[in-house]
Structures are given as C-alpha cells and as structure tokens.
C-alpha cells in the first residue's frame, strides 16, 4: 500500500487525511521481481575519501554504491584494492569452499542427519573478503551467515561439522544451535540467537582494546532486519562517543526471514544511518569481492589510526531460504534470485580472474570437484566422532560447567541429583 493524502476545503479550512504506508517488497509469489529502485551506479565511479574524513563527507557514499567490478569482470576506479592474482584465487577458493560446505550440510539436514542449517549462498563475498582484509588478531562478532570468516581463518571443517551434529567433538558441548559457531582460538565470538547483541559486544571489546593501547580492532555483523533492534542504536552511540576502533556491518540481503528489507530501511539506505551518530557510512556492492575488500580495508585503517568506527552496508541477496525451516517461495517470487542485478559473487570473481589471464573455466570445474570431494571426506570423518542420532554426545552433566568459576552449592546439589 502506498501512502496518500486527500484534501477537502470546508469553510476556507483545509483538512488532510493520511493513509497508513505499508512498504512494498521486491516481489511476492506470482509477481515479477522489481529491483528498479536500487538505482545502481556504474563500477568505478564512486570516489574514495581520505581516512580522516568526517561523517558529513561520506553522505554520498552512504546513499550511493561502491563498485569495482564492471559487468565484463574488469576492475575500475579508485577503490581497486592492491591484491595479487594469487590472493584473488585464494578468495575464490574460500568462497567456493563455503558453498560446497553449505550444499553438503543442507543435504544432510534434509536427510535427518542434523537438525537445522543456514546457508550463505549468494553472500559469500561479504565474509570472505572482509576476513581477508582484517588481521587475524582482530576480533570477529558475527551473525549466522558469516561462516566464510572461519574458512579464511583456517577453522577445521570437521570441527564445524561436529558442532552442527552436536557430537562428542562439538566444542560448544551441544549447547548451541547448529551453525551458531564459537572459536576462541580464531578470535571468533560466540554467535547469539538474540539478534544484534553482537553489535554492543563488539563496541565494548573495541573500547577495551583501545583503552589498553592495542592496535586490534573489532568487526560486527547484523542483518537488515536486525537494525530495528535497540542494541544496534546503543552500539552506534557508544562507538561514536568513544571513537571505538570497530567496523559495524549491515548485511542487507533483502529479506529478514519473510519480511522485506524495506520494512527496516525507513525509506533510505542503512549506511545513511551513520550520519545521525557522526559515523561515516559506506554502501558497497556486497557481491563484488574487490569492493568489499577495499571498503573493509579502508575502514580498518581508519579504526587503527584512532579515527573511530565506520558503518558499512553490504548490498547483497539471500539466494536460499532463511534456514532449513523456511520456504521462501511462500513470500517471494520463485524467480527473484535470478533477477537480482548484482549477480553471483563467485561467478563475478571468477570472470575477473579469467579476464586477468590467471584462471580458466577448466580450473574452476576442477576446483569445485576437489572441494566437493574434500567436504564429503570431512563429513565422513565428522561422523566417526559421533552422529546426531546415535552419539556419542557430551554427558548431560556438563550443562553445569563453564558458567561459574566456582560452582554454587545449589548447582552442585542439582548435578549430584542428576548423577543419581
């Protein structure tokens, strides 16, 4: 429903009546997808500001779109990152690995071998490019579609799988939902099902790091729908006030489960919200590996110089359902992912490498086959440590552990009762 007003003259006085405005979706079942309101600029046109710019100087970046790769796979403009062909191939490999992993785990869930799963299909460039642009000492506060961070940092795929099936090798001891990973050694903070809490946690961690005189920064991610949570606004206020060395990312993948991003956008871009908190905002093509890497590198350098936070909106698309519990055909067109104008991040980086003469279709086919075989082998190894149905699992008594440094007496009594 679009907003409208009607006017009527009555004795020289004009009265107005407003109708409730209900934001529209890019499509609904049976409709033709419509992304015409995105108004995408050509690649290479967006300027690159100095690191010490203030928020007012980034307003055009917050409402525009940083793009490096054009439709032919060529890199253009000031935002081109200084990455070697070898680094780009590594990024391509990580993204393809994430997709192979997601496909395998999705099939296993459908066969009843794990209870739940969430794919990152179409969004792989966000996590992979950002992880490659950050230092391994930087702290990551992800949401549940940034598994690419773990791949870049070298997390064991077998251990990720063991977590998803909650067997005896699950480092979360069966206490977290599948895909709610945690990896202390990799500076990967525990994923929270209470959406957007990671924003405040990231800002607090970054403030502590700055207080201690470290050069580490924090990076946090939320989805477009989660920006409606108060934690996001609290975090932005503290980040701005204390110039916390943090990158605040909004992954705008167009859908918050079944709710279109227009319900949370308030008629503007998510990056534009930064100006209200005096935080520079940048909107980037989230399916352009080079653009995401460049913008993240810029924001990281700004944070390390003590210049404060940056808000980055990644314009991308969630190709799969929200989770294995979701049927996207019930609320959007079956053809909507095909109509997404920014393409597929893996295909776009592959074409760029081919254009550079550093890659080929044959190499891509070989890579995908090798990764599929690798993930299959990893799954078999993960099952050797226990299956979801048959275990072995962590003992039930471990639920009392890892909460208090010194266990209270009432919990000791409860554990004794459980153990009989």
Rosetta blueprint (number, residue, H / E / L):
1 X L
2 X L
3 X L
4 X L
5 X E
6 X E
7 X E
8 X E
9 X E
10 X E
11 X L
12 X L
13 X E
14 X E
15 X E
16 X E
17 X E
18 X E
19 X L
20 X L
21 X L
22 X L
23 X L
24 X L
25 X L
26 X L
27 X L
28 X L
29 X L
30 X L
31 X L
32 X L
33 X L
34 X L
35 X L
36 X H
37 X H
38 X H
39 X L
40 X L
41 X L
42 X L
43 X L
44 X L
45 X L
46 X L
47 X L
48 X L
49 X L
50 X L
51 X L
52 X L
53 X L
54 X L
55 X H
56 X H
57 X H
58 X H
59 X H
60 X H
61 X H
62 X H
63 X H
64 X L
65 X L
66 X E
67 X L
68 X L
69 X E
70 X L
71 X L
72 X L
73 X L
74 X L
75 X E
76 X L
77 X L
78 X L
79 X L
80 X L
81 X L
82 X L
83 X L
84 X L
85 X H
86 X H
87 X H
88 X H
89 X H
90 X H
91 X H
92 X H
93 X H
94 X H
95 X H
96 X H
97 X H
98 X H
99 X H
100 X H
101 X H
102 X H
103 X H
104 X H
105 X H
106 X H
107 X H
108 X H
109 X H
110 X H
111 X L
112 X L
113 X L
114 X L
115 X L
116 X L
117 X L
118 X L
119 X L
120 X L
121 X L
122 X L
123 X L
124 X H
125 X H
126 X H
127 X H
128 X H
129 X H
130 X H
131 X H
132 X H
133 X H
134 X L
135 X L
136 X L
137 X L
138 X L
139 X E
140 X E
141 X E
142 X L
143 X L
144 X L
145 X L
146 X L
147 X H
148 X H
149 X H
150 X H
151 X H
152 X H
153 X L
154 X L
155 X L
156 X L
157 X H
158 X H
159 X H
160 X H
161 X H
162 X H
163 X H
164 X H
165 X L
166 X L
167 X L
168 X L
169 X L
170 X L
171 X L
172 X L
173 X L
174 X L
175 X L
176 X L
177 X L
178 X L
179 X L
180 X L
181 X L
182 X L
183 X E
184 X H
185 X H
186 X H
187 X L
188 X E
189 X L
190 X L
191 X L
192 X L
193 X L
194 X L
195 X L
196 X L
197 X H
198 X H
199 X H
200 X H
201 X H
202 X H
203 X H
204 X H
205 X H
206 X H
207 X H
208 X H
209 X H
210 X H
211 X H
212 X L
213 X L
214 X L
215 X L
216 X L
217 X L
218 X E
219 X E
220 X E
221 X E
222 X E
223 X E
224 X L
225 X H
226 X H
227 X H
228 X H
229 X L
230 X H
231 X H
232 X H
233 X H
234 X H
235 X H
236 X H
237 X H
238 X H
239 X H
240 X H
241 X H
242 X L
243 X L
244 X L
245 X L
246 X E
247 X E
248 X E
249 X E
250 X E
251 X E
252 X E
253 X L
254 X L
255 X E
256 X E
257 X L
258 X L
259 X E
260 X E
261 X L
262 X H
263 X H
264 X H
265 X H
266 X L
267 X L
268 X L
269 X L
270 X L
271 X H
272 X H
273 X H
274 X H
275 X H
276 X H
277 X H
278 X L
279 X L
280 X E
281 X E
282 X E
283 X E
284 X E
285 X E
286 X L
287 X L
288 X L
289 X H
290 X H
291 X H
292 X H
293 X H
294 X H
295 X H
296 X H
297 X H
298 X H
299 X H
300 X H
301 X H
302 X H
303 X H
304 X H
305 X L
306 X L
307 X L
308 X L
309 X L
310 X E
311 X E
312 X E
313 X E
314 X E
315 X E
316 X L
317 X L
318 X L
319 X L
320 X L
321 X L
322 X L
323 X L
324 X L
325 X L
326 X L
327 X L
328 X H
329 X H
330 X H
331 X L
332 X L
333 X L
334 X L
335 X L
336 X H
337 X H
338 X H
339 X H
340 X L
341 X L
342 X L
343 X L
344 X L
345 X H
346 X H
347 X H
348 X H
349 X H
350 X H
351 X H
352 X H
353 X H
354 X H
355 X H
356 X H
357 X L
358 X L
359 X L
360 X L
361 X H
362 X H
363 X H
364 X H
365 X H
366 X H
367 X H
368 X H
369 X H
370 X H
371 X H
372 X H
373 X H
374 X H
375 X H
376 X H
377 X H
378 X H
379 X H
380 X H
381 X H
382 X H
383 X H
384 X L
385 X L
386 X L
387 X E
388 X L
389 X L
390 X L
391 X E
392 X L
393 X L
394 X L
395 X L
396 X H
397 X H
398 X H
399 X H
400 X H
401 X L
402 X L
403 X L
404 X L
405 X L
406 X L
407 X L
408 X L
409 X H
410 X H
411 X H
412 X H
413 X H
414 X H
415 X H
416 X H
417 X H
418 X H
419 X H
420 X L
